[in-house]
Amino acid sequence: MAMTLRLNEEQERALALLAEANGVSKHEAIVRAITDAAARSVRDDRVRALSRDGRARYASLLDRLAQ
């Protein structure tokens, strides 16, 4: 799918630095950034869910340890 990306000058410079630092094109830098952000978001959601479930499952033990 084709897409137009409009960046201000500061964002353009940041993208150029990111691409250069990783030795890739600007297009590839954008694709990687999107993929990384999506993976991080899913991973963070999973960690929060596991933490919530663990706190619920071990609530009484955690309470005793806190005393």
C-alpha positions as CSV (number, residue, x, y, z in Angstrom):
1,M,0.0,0.0,0.0
2,A,1.4,3.4,-0.9
3,M,1.4,6.1,1.7
4,T,2.6,9.7,1.9
5,L,4.4,10.7,5.1
6,R,4.6,14.3,5.9
7,L,7.4,15.3,8.3
8,N,8.5,18.7,9.6
9,E,12.2,19.6,9.3
10,E,13.1,18.3,12.8
11,Q,11.4,15.0,12.2
12,E,13.1,14.7,8.8
13,R,16.5,15.2,10.4
14,A,15.7,12.7,13.1
15,L,14.7,10.2,10.5
16,A,17.9,10.8,8.5
17,L,20.0,10.3,11.6
18,L,18.1,7.1,12.4
19,A,18.5,5.7,8.9
20,E,22.2,6.6,8.8
21,A,22.9,5.2,12.3
22,N,21.3,1.9,11.2
23,G,22.8,1.9,7.7
24,V,19.4,1.6,6.0
25,S,17.2,3.8,3.8
26,K,14.7,6.2,5.3
27,H,11.9,3.9,4.2
28,E,13.5,0.9,6.0
29,A,14.1,3.0,9.1
30,I,10.4,3.9,9.2
31,V,9.2,0.3,8.6
32,R,11.5,-0.9,11.4
33,A,10.3,1.8,13.8
34,I,6.7,0.9,13.2
35,T,7.4,-2.8,13.6
36,D,9.4,-2.2,16.8
37,A,6.8,0.0,18.3
38,A,4.0,-2.5,17.6
39,A,6.0,-5.3,19.1
40,R,6.9,-3.3,22.2
41,S,3.2,-2.3,22.6
42,V,2.0,-5.9,22.4
43,R,4.8,-7.1,24.7
44,D,4.1,-4.3,27.3
45,D,0.4,-5.2,27.2
46,R,1.3,-8.9,27.8
47,V,3.6,-8.0,30.7
48,R,0.9,-5.9,32.3
49,A,-1.6,-8.7,32.0
50,L,0.8,-11.2,33.5
51,S,1.6,-8.8,36.4
52,R,-2.1,-8.2,37.1
53,D,-2.8,-11.9,37.0
54,G,0.1,-12.7,39.3
55,R,-0.9,-10.0,41.8
56,A,-4.4,-11.4,41.9
57,R,-3.2,-15.0,42.2
58,Y,-0.7,-14.3,45.0
59,A,-2.5,-11.4,46.7
60,S,-2.6,-13.2,50.1
61,L,1.1,-14.2,49.9
62,L,2.1,-10.6,48.9
63,D,0.1,-9.2,51.8
64,R,1.8,-11.5,54.3
65,L,5.2,-10.7,52.9
66,A,4.4,-7.0,53.2
67,Q,3.9,-7.3,57.0
